């Protein structure tokens, strides 16, 4: 079965969050189920520079007014179709904005172009290859299925995965005409959304199936609290909604073989974590001691609960803990974490930005990872933490609730606990969770049992890829 995946980022070529990890790992996992995936991605400079040999398989003289070429290439095990459109993607900065963090004003055109090409490939194929099914990720690719629905590829099965419903690709009504869709696409059953144009909304209403990245998040987005204005649409299509938990690429995230950490270790030999702890302390200028060491590897935003962490830092340090922070996001929060590191020298360290190798070392050397998200579709950092014996301290929302077993008395007694889970996601509950984590850390035997239980848990793609394969096969015409 041939699958076209359309995504705005893919690990290891370009990454801002979990979407890239999924787009990069799922193709390999689906191969074991008889499915071959080709991924269409934008030709950002970082992607083009890592491609190596490529072959042009489709050309456009004027894709929304600009020339473009689709290049076929292999990067490692990834089979890629890269949209080389310099007018849209040859820019300094991130995938979605300039170096200062401001979103590009023409993002609607950039990702409409990506989606238009995805729909064209679904209809006509490239060089003798045509997909049996199209899988679009988040708002940046969701218009692919809208173009398919209102075009010649309407009969090709189409799936949209929601990685984060908060990001919807909402634009003004004035961009509808340039999109090139037929007039009937403008309406409540098409791309119109509260008087404007909604990319994700258009994908959700056009898809044959909708998936989210955890079962609990699939339930949460049906409520007004988490539905972000789309709960009515999602409830109306509940029979097409599937919550499939994300997995971890165990070839990349394996503490026994990871080349990015100071010393390998395993659940049976946790002693190797000590060298990683010392390297982590040195990297962040933290005191070398045995105090509970917490980390944060996150976007520094309200959604991730980072404002609550700021309120809890003095509390954490006062209880004897230490904190290392890696992330970027809202500038006031970035500044507040740097100020906290200056205020609590030796106890708090912060690095603004993202550093993939450093994130591995942090998981390998810290005692616990703080994830107090107000909502969390799946979360991957808690899965990496479990895999590396870095105990997750998480809010009971979305995929965090699905993946971490709270260290209540019964779970600790049965050696089944894998982390600390708290609710609601508010400052008082977070303070309590930090205090409880520090108390648990004081009991070395129970703490190590919790680490080992997390490391033994199977969050590979094995089961989840099977769920995707089952869903994809059910959408094929012969299965109807």
Buried (B, 14 or more C-beta within 10 A) or exposed (E): BEBBBBBBBBBBBBBBBBBBBBBBBBBBBBBEBEBBBBBBBBBBBBBBEBBEEBEEBBEBEEBBEBEBBBBBBEBEEBBBBBBBBBBBBEBEBBBBBEEEEEEBEBBBBBBBBBBBBBBBBBBEBBEEBBBBBBBBBBBBBBBBBBBBBBBEBBEBBBBBBBBBBEBBBBBEBEBBEEBEBEEEBBEEEBBBBEEBBBBBBBBBBBBBBBBBBBBBBBBBBBEEEBBBBBBEBBEEBEEBBBBBBBBBBBEBBBBEEBEBBBBBBBBEEBEBBBBBBBBBBEBBBBEEEEBBBBBBBBBBBBBBBBBBBBEBBEBBBEBBBBBBBBBBBBEEBBEBBBBBBEEBEBBBBBBBEBBEEBBBBBBBBBBBBBBBBBBBBBBBBBBBBBBBBBBBBBBBBBBBBBBBBBBEEEBBEEEBBBBBBBEEBBBEBBBEBBBBBBEBBEEEEBBEBBBBBBBEBEBBBEEBBBBBBEBBBEBEEEEE
